[in-house]
Amino acid sequence: MKDIPAFPVSFKWGNELSQYNGMTLRDYFAAKAMQSMNSRPDYDDVPAVVIAADAYTLADAMMKAREV
């Protein structure tokens, strides 16, 4: 799985052109999944580390679906 940037930005610093890749697309998908999970009552008592792992599992599935 590639580390595809979610929000790449090119900018000029003095005379040098640089690029900031920001977070990866996988991180962005995981953040969105985690946001959704945190709003569900059935996740109220779930430890954060479990929610994070579940979010990355969903993110990996989304990344895999993009390959089709």
Phi, psi and omega in degrees: 000128181282151172272080181281128179291140179278321184223067180291144180223128173265142179210160180253127178243102187067238177261006186253132176271126181235168176225136175249120184276343181066205179282161177281162178297324177298316177299319180297314178299318180296320179297318179294319179296317180296321178300318179293317180297321181294343179266359181266131181298330181287354176255006183304318185257012181276132179299146183303323181296327178288318177299317179298316179297317178297320180297318179289331174296316177294320179298318178297322177295321178293321177296320179295319180296332179290338182285343183288000000 
